[in-house]
Amino acid sequence: MRHTTLVRTGLSALLIMGTWATVGPIQASAADSPSSSAEPQASAGIITAMQRDLGLTKSQAETRLTAEKAATALQGKARGAAGSSYGGSWFDAGSGRLTVAVTDGARAAEVRATGAQVRTVEHTARELDATKKQLDALSAPSGVSSWHVDPRANSVVVNVVASEQGDNDVRAFVAKAREAGPVTVKQTAEAPQTFAAGTVGGDPYYTGNVRCSIGFSVYGGFVTAGHCGQAGGAVRGWDNSAIGTFQGSSFPGNDYAWVSVGSGWWTVPVVLGWGTVSDQLVRGSNEAPIGASICRSGSTTHWHCGNVLAKNETVNYSQGAVHQMTKTSVCAEPGDSGGSFISGDQAQGVTSGGWGNCSSGGETWHQPINEILNRYGLTLHTA
């Protein structure tokens, strides 16, 4: 029997598109038609998240969602009633009502008649937007994290990193901002960063028409299987955004590679548990002995465990032999290639190939992590 590397090829394009389709718009069934008289209800997940993150009871969360829906529907009418004196609007969680700012007190009664609360302010929304537009044209130093129109403050709020507020460039920016119009300066703890995603063990990535899995974060990128891509190949993340490029790859003979990351991605010492277990922190790469338990995380079959069966095994793939592999009783399937093998909190290796599947069982080999690190002079990112 020839062993197969766990890469999606050919069919992978269809499987990838199928995955994306599941997160796109869902077609309505007959029961979901607009003519249905049933009022749409918030999902249990949203209610639970509001209870957890906003400190609300279930009843309070449901009441707030109802009030927010009413406020959202009211915005256009209330803005029309305010006319040119409109200064912005916001939902007041305390009262559960929409509040509208106006510069002309004579408009207050008309706005209240729509069901909104009213606050009289000095500057119109148009004036505030014009001020912000002037700030947008300025070159901001890194110590200035953001700026926005805040109708509640009736001002443009400039957020400055607290540790950088004394910086000359920051002070110069703030001075120019204040010349532009009504500006309020606030402090923020840290500078912003993009949130494309961290490179997490087990997460999917794409190169060409192939889907593989991230092995482990190293400083500057992540390690994975060599058969997933060649040096110079571009890599896309789970959200199809650019991650980086294969910097080195070897297959057959070996089955390892490393990818440098950029474009807003960064490395984290974590392996996904996929909800089966908690996400696992990586604290080192001490090699587990034969007979030890070991687990694997991959983007197709997620989290599975087994035992270390053998080490330094030569695996004879159809593409050629790969040496110094570790064999395990853990199952895997196409798309799991490159994913993380971990024992406790110690990184073990990246998934190469195997036989069988996660329904009937099988065996899988991994390329030991320390060999990869030594080959490319990489440092494992640990907690």
Salt bridges, closest charged atoms under 4 A:
GLU39 OE2 - LYS69 NZ 2.34
ASP53 OD1 - ARG52 NE 2.75
GLU62 OE2 - LYS58 NZ 2.72
GLU68 OE2 - ARG64 NE 2.73
GLU110 OE1 - ARG107 NH1 3.67
GLU122 OE1 - HIS123 NE2 3.75
GLU127 OE1 - HIS123 ND1 3.57
ASP136 OD2 - LYS132 NZ 2.95
ASP150 OD1 - ARG152 NE 3.67
ASP255 OD2 - HIS227 ND1 2.76
GLU287 OE2 - LYS311 NZ 3.04
GLU313 OE2 - LYS327 NZ 3.54
ASP336 OD2 - ARG296 NH1 3.44
ASP345 OD2 - ARG283 NE 3.60
